[in-house]
Amino acid sequence: MWPFNLFGKTRKMSIRTIDQRFATSGQIRPEDVAQLAQDGYAALVCARPDNEEPGQPAFAAIAREAEKHGMQALHIPVSGTPSPAQVERFTEAMEGIEGRVLGYCRSGARAAALYSASGR
């Protein structure tokens, strides 16, 4: 976990390492992306639909920030169990990404489910 400041309060992001290639976390914010790039992540995969919850940053805002830091960003919104098409899209994306990947959603569970279902 690493601390950062949000509205004058320090909060800690909890990143769960699955293996050397993939980790998950709950919702990230655009201001988190620079630190994630510094921490060595090459790509972000968002498994959360936009507008799922009030105050949730839009994927496009995070993707713009990722691009500024030389990171790839992919949006595979999942509600419930990932579909075969979502798993296939995730698998194809992972094949095209070199380096560490952070998958995120509300809690990290859907991102982890995508990774698990891909057979990785």
C-alpha positions as CSV (number, residue, x, y, z in Angstrom):
1,M,0.0,0.0,0.0
2,W,1.2,3.5,-0.6
3,P,-0.3,6.7,0.8
4,F,-1.6,9.6,-1.2
5,N,-3.6,12.7,-0.5
6,L,-7.3,13.0,-1.4
7,F,-9.2,16.2,-0.4
8,G,-6.8,16.8,2.4
9,K,-7.0,13.3,3.7
10,T,-4.4,10.6,3.2
11,R,-5.7,7.3,2.0
12,K,-3.8,4.1,1.1
13,M,-4.3,2.3,-2.1
14,S,-4.2,-1.5,-1.6
15,I,-2.6,-3.3,-4.4
16,R,-2.7,-7.1,-4.4
17,T,0.0,-8.8,-6.4
18,I,-1.3,-11.9,-8.2
19,D,2.0,-12.8,-9.8
20,Q,5.0,-11.0,-11.4
21,R,2.9,-9.8,-14.3
22,F,-0.5,-8.9,-12.8
23,A,-1.8,-7.1,-9.7
24,T,-5.3,-5.8,-8.8
25,S,-6.7,-2.9,-6.8
26,G,-9.9,-1.1,-6.1
27,Q,-10.8,2.1,-8.0
28,I,-7.9,4.3,-8.9
29,R,-8.1,8.0,-9.7
30,P,-6.3,10.0,-12.4
31,E,-4.0,11.4,-9.8
32,D,-2.8,7.9,-8.9
33,V,-1.5,7.1,-12.4
34,A,1.9,8.9,-12.1
35,Q,2.8,6.9,-9.1
36,L,1.7,3.7,-10.7
37,A,3.9,4.5,-13.7
38,Q,6.8,5.2,-11.3
39,D,6.1,1.8,-9.6
40,G,6.7,0.1,-13.0
41,Y,3.2,-0.6,-14.3
42,A,3.1,-0.6,-18.1
43,A,-0.7,-0.9,-18.4
44,L,-4.0,-0.5,-16.7
45,V,-7.1,-2.6,-17.2
46,C,-10.3,-1.3,-15.9
47,A,-13.0,-3.9,-15.3
48,R,-15.5,-1.4,-14.0
49,P,-18.4,0.1,-16.0
50,D,-18.4,3.9,-16.0
51,N,-21.1,5.5,-13.8
52,E,-21.4,2.5,-11.6
53,E,-21.2,4.7,-8.5
54,P,-21.4,8.5,-7.9
55,G,-18.1,10.2,-7.8
56,Q,-16.3,7.4,-9.7
57,P,-13.8,8.8,-12.2
58,A,-14.5,8.0,-15.8
59,F,-12.3,5.5,-17.5
60,A,-11.5,8.2,-20.2
61,A,-9.9,10.5,-17.6
62,I,-7.7,7.7,-16.3
63,A,-6.8,6.6,-19.9
64,R,-5.7,10.2,-20.7
65,E,-3.5,10.3,-17.7
66,A,-2.1,6.9,-18.5
67,E,-1.2,8.0,-22.0
68,K,0.7,11.0,-20.5
69,H,2.9,8.5,-18.6
70,G,3.5,6.2,-21.5
71,M,1.1,3.5,-20.2
72,Q,-1.5,1.6,-22.1
73,A,-5.1,1.6,-20.7
74,L,-7.9,-0.8,-21.6
75,H,-11.5,-0.8,-20.6
76,I,-13.3,-4.1,-20.3
77,P,-16.4,-3.3,-18.2
78,V,-17.7,-6.3,-16.3
79,S,-20.9,-6.7,-14.3
80,G,-20.9,-10.0,-12.5
81,T,-19.0,-12.9,-14.0
82,P,-16.9,-12.1,-17.0
83,S,-18.4,-13.3,-20.3
84,P,-16.3,-15.5,-22.7
85,A,-16.0,-12.4,-25.0
86,Q,-14.7,-10.3,-22.2
87,V,-12.2,-13.0,-21.2
88,E,-11.0,-13.3,-24.8
89,R,-10.6,-9.5,-25.1
90,F,-8.6,-9.5,-21.9
91,T,-6.4,-12.4,-23.0
92,E,-5.7,-10.7,-26.4
93,A,-4.8,-7.5,-24.6
94,M,-2.5,-9.2,-22.2
95,E,-0.6,-10.8,-25.1
96,G,0.0,-7.3,-26.5
97,I,1.3,-5.7,-23.3
98,E,4.9,-6.0,-22.3
99,G,5.4,-5.4,-18.6
100,R,3.4,-5.3,-15.4
101,V,-0.3,-4.7,-15.5
102,L,-2.7,-3.3,-12.9
103,G,-6.3,-4.4,-13.2
104,Y,-8.8,-2.5,-11.2
105,C,-12.5,-2.2,-10.5
106,R,-14.5,-1.3,-7.4
107,S,-12.7,-3.9,-5.2
108,G,-10.3,-5.6,-7.6
109,A,-12.4,-8.8,-7.7
110,R,-13.7,-8.4,-11.3
111,A,-10.2,-7.6,-12.5
112,A,-8.9,-10.7,-10.7
113,A,-11.7,-12.8,-12.2
114,L,-10.7,-11.7,-15.7
115,Y,-7.1,-12.7,-15.1
116,S,-8.1,-16.0,-13.5
117,A,-10.6,-16.9,-16.3
118,S,-7.9,-16.1,-18.9
119,G,-5.9,-19.1,-17.6
120,R,-3.0,-17.1,-16.5
